[in-house]
Amino acid sequence: MTTRFLTVCILFMAFSVCSAAFGQSAAKQAGRITHNVVLVTVDGLRWQEVFGGSEEALLDKDAGGVKDLDATRNRFHRETAEERRQTLMPFFWNVIAKEGVVFGNPEHDSKAVVTNGLNFSYPGYSEILCGYADSSIDSNAKKDNKNVTVLEWVQSKPGFEKSVAAFCSWDVFPFIINETRSRIPVNAGWEPLGTDSSLGLMGTPAGERLLKLDEVSREFPRYFPEVRYDYVTFRAAEEYVQARKPRLLYLSLGETDDWAHAGRYDLYLDAASRTDDYIRRLWETLQSMPEYKGRTTLILTTDHGRGDNRVDWKSHGEKIEGSEFIWMAVMGPDAAPQLITDSTVTQSQIAATVAASLGLDYNSEVPKAASPLPVVK
Ligand SMILES: [Zn+2]
């Protein structure tokens, strides 16, 4: 046996082992199409409105703080729950619910629950993004999250470097995502966009449009000092997606929660309705781009529920009954449309679902995280 022949043999054997290993991982991923994930959260949007549309008991001046009752009723009130929810969130019900999977509809005994026990924002977002509840997170204070989010984890994987970004209405997100440590671009709150160097858009046409968006944003009254209007957050995400084409985008919208706290059911419904339309517009933009078309999974949820009566609908938390109940939805080429019945899923399952959609096994490296949602085809 010559040395050359031996070398050829060794190379051949190595190739066989490699291709067997590759074959295995390819088989594990067989048929998976998703290349990109867009995660959207809608702060404090109740399952009651998602599944039932506007609630009659809150369409008044007393409990709902509704200014123009006729206009609000005309816009959102319909006879049946199905008509009401379709009127409030047409994209969610005509597209997402038909082509994807929806969790949390009590009519089908489908429950989606928060597991952190606190039912407010920072603990909820950390649970969503990390995949487990952390009892040391017990306030909304602007403290850097010591836990690593799935966004940061995904960004560390080959093929995802500089391919993760977050656009958030609430200004606590740079801390929840730990922007300093993770180095993920997180543009949040009233932070300017056009001069945010972490986005890498300065001097580009998209950067110029973001400067214009900042000009408009500066003219708005800062009614919620910590939460910018969702339109700005959405538009920024849309510009970023088209210019930088991230493989994992997190869009975090916030107005629904703030209008509810303000006791304005009319503006809460208005925000829910606009949010649905922003998601539609973002989805249509994605479907118009070859990088995203047919290979993007959309994952939607909320950080907490709210109370279930004429007073408590405004609020949420440990002491507000029912505010642990939420909703979730997944739509994409690898999610089989199905009606979910008689089961319970948890907020902590979102992180592993984000990773699994991208072909990554989060649970093997983060065993305390909950498993992915059962949506795979
Ligand atoms: Zn809140």
Residues whose N, C-alpha, C, O or C-beta is under 5 A from the ligand:
A	BS01	ZN	G44 D257
